[in-house]
Amino acid sequence: MRAKGKAYKDFRPGGHGAVAERGEWIYGRRPVLEVLRAARRHLYEAVLPTEGRDAPEVAELRALLLRAGIPFKALEREALDTLCDGGHHQGVALRTGGFPYIALEQVAHDVKADEHALVLFLDHIEDPQNVGSLLRTADAVGVTAVVLPEDRAAGVTPGVVRASAGASEHLRVAKVVNLVRAMKELQDCGAWLTALDFGPDARPHTAVDFKGRVGLVVGSEGSGVSRLVRESCDFVACLPMKGRVASLNAGVAGAVALYEVVRQRAAR
């Protein structure tokens, strides 16, 4: 039995001495720090660099782990590389429970309660880098919630947490079986939905009224917004494209549109 506030001497990541069958490894200094700060997940064990001249982030991590009584130990780089599937871990990893998704009913409640609610819908985006980038921007602009489908889409995985620099840990994210049905439910709560896409029916993103309760739908980089999702939206917005490459990746396009929402609301 380990004592609270001390490194666990018998700690063996992935071994039988550390409840290795449960949870997932979050890696990277900033992502792990945000997991600890958010305090929304169950925490099992951690890996830190050998104690010495700690960088400020590592010192804070060590203090938070000691305060919470979470066991930790240093590992050889090769072992940690394997543990994190080759991800950029910076000598830090934390085994946690899964991401705490919320129910769509909670999102609907929040939209009804806030006349300026902003919901971000991700339409089957599979690239963890794009999802992480969008979640990081969503946190920065203060979205009410993020809604994503359960299938054929990246959830809040360790790679997504890393790509979001841990911002995902402070967001309310709902996973739904049917994205179109979820969109209609929030429309019934008074939200006006805009798909970010191209086409003859698309208007410039600066010409869409993003005041009030709104939802922004960002599609996958390969196929964009799916047909049924697009048809379920109230508006379609496009970004000006003057170069030879007629597209932006989903993370960049979504960030531009989200900050247009911020711009319009600041002007109001």
N, C-alpha and C positions, 0 to 999 in steps of 0.2 A: 504494500500500500504506500503510495507516494505522499510526501508531505506537501501541503499547499505552499506555493511560492518558491519551490526549488526545482532545479533541473532534474529530470527523471533519469537516473543512472541506467536503468534497464530498458530505456527507450530504444526500440528497434523498428524504424519505419518499414512497413511491409512485412513484419515478422509476427509471430504468434504472441509476442508480449505487448502488443499495442493496439488491440481491437482493429486490425488492419483491414478487415473485410468491409467496413462501413466508410462512407464519405468520399470526398475527392480532394485532391491536392491543389490549392491555390498557390501561385508562385509569383515572385517579384516583390520587392520591398514596398512599393506604393500600394499594389493590390492587397497584400496581406495586412498592411497598416489600416486600410479602409475597411477591411473585413472586421478587424478588431474594434475600430472606432464605431462602426455601425452597430455592432453587437446584436445581429439578427440571426446568426447561424449558431448551431451547436459546434463547439470546438473540441478537437481530440488531442492533437499533438503538433509540434512545430520543429522546423530546422532553422538554425541561425548560424552565422559565421562564428568561429571561435572567439571568445570574449577577449577584447584587447582595446585598441583604439577604435571604438565603434563610430561609424558615421551617425549623424543625428537621428536618421530614420531607424537605424538598427538599434540604437540606444532606446528609442521610444518603444520599439517593438519588444525589446527585452523587458522593459519595465511593465508594459501592458500584459505580457504573458505571465510574468511573475505575480502581478496583482491578481490575475484571473486564475492562477494555479494551473496553468497549462504546461505540460512537460515539453521540454525542448532540448536539442542537442545538435552539435555540428556533425556534418557528414562530408566524406570525400566528394570532390566535385563530380567524379564519374558516377557515383551512386546517386547523387542529387539530380544529375542530368537524366538518369534513367527514371527516377521517381517522377520527374516533371515532363517526361516524354520529349526531352530535348528543348523545352521552352526556356526563355531567357529569365532565369530565376534570381540572379544576383546573390546567390548564396542563401536565399530565404524561401521557405515553403511552409504552408499551414494546412493540415488535414481538417476538413470541416464537413458538416452536414450539407445537404443540397441547398440550392438557392430557395429562399422563402417566397415562392410565387403567391399572388393574391387571387381571389376569385373575381370574375367579371362583375359580379354583383357589387363588390366593393368599389370597382371603377365607376359603375353606374351611379352609385350613391355619391361619390365624390364629384362627379360631373353635375349632378342635380344640385349639390350644395354650393358649387362655385360657378358663378355666372361668367367667369373668365377661364374656365377649365381648358386645358390643352392636352390632348391625348395623341400620342404617336403610335401609328400602326405600322408594323413591319410585315410586308407581304412576301412571305417565303424567302427571306434573305438567308442564304446558307453560309456565306463567308464570315467567319468569326471576327475578322478584322473590321469589316463593315458594320457588323452588329455592335461590336465594342465601341467603334468610333461614334455611332449614332447614340448609344447609351451615354457616352461621355458628354456629347452635346446636349442630350435631353436633360441630363442633370444640371448642366451649366445654365440652360435657359429656364429651368424650373417647371418641366412638364408635370402634369398631374399624374399620368400613368403611361405605361407602354404596354401595347397589346400585340402579341405575336402568336402564330399558329403552332399547334403541337407537332405537326408533321412537316417534313421537307423544309425545315427551318432550323437555324442555330438557336439554341436556348442560351441561358446564362451559364455557359460552361467555364472551366478555368481559363481557357484561351480567350474567351470573350471578356472575362473579368480583367485579364492582363491587358487586353487591347483597350479597355475602357479606363485604364489606370485606377481601377477600383471604384469608379463612379457608379457602376452598376449596383453596388452594395447599398446605395442610398436611394435607389429608385423603387417605385411600386410597379411591378411587372406582372401581367396576367397572361397565362397560356390558355388558348381557346381551341376547341375542336373545329369550329366553323367561323372563319374570320368575317365572312359576309354577315352572318347572323349577329355576331358581336357588334359589328358596325351599325347595323340597323337598331340594335338595342340602345346604343348610345345616341343615335339620331332621335330616337323616341324620348331621350332625356334632354333634347334641345340642342345637340351638337350638330354643327354643319361640317361636313367632311370634304376634304380636298385631296385628290390624288395628284401626286407629282409625276407627270408623264408628258408625252408629246402627242400631237394630233391636231386636226382642224378645229376641234372643240376646245383646245387648250388656250388659256389666256396667260399673259405674263404673270409670274408669281407676285409681282408688285401690284397687280391690278385686282387681286383677290382680296376680299374683305376678311381679314383674320381676327376681327374683334368678336367678343362674346365667347360662347362655348364652341370650340373648334377641334377638329381632328385632322391630322396630316398623315397621308398614306404614302409610304415609300416602298417601291417595288424592288425586286432583285436586279442585280446588275446585268444579268444575262437577258431575261425576258421582260423586265419591267413590271408594271402593275398588271395583274391578271385581269382577264376580261370581266368576270363577274364582280370583282372588287371595284374595278373602274366604273362599271355601270351602276354600282350602288352608291357612288360618291355624288355629292351635290355639285362639285366643281372639279375641273381639271386645270392644273397650273403647270407651266413649263418655265424653264430657265433659259435665258438668252444664250445661244451658242454661235459664236462667230468664227471659230477655228475649223480646222479640217477634221478633227475628231468630234463626232456629233453626240458625245455622251460624257457624263461624269460618273465616277463610282458612287454607289449609294450613300456612302458615308459623307462625302463632300456635298452632294446634291441635297441630302436631308439637312445638313448643317446650314446651307445657304437659306433654305426655306424656313427653317426654324428661327433663324435670326431675322427673317423678314417679319415673322409674327411678333418678335420682340420689338422690332423697329416701329411697327404700326401701333403697338400698345403703348410704347413710350411716347409717341407723337400724340396719342389721345390724351 
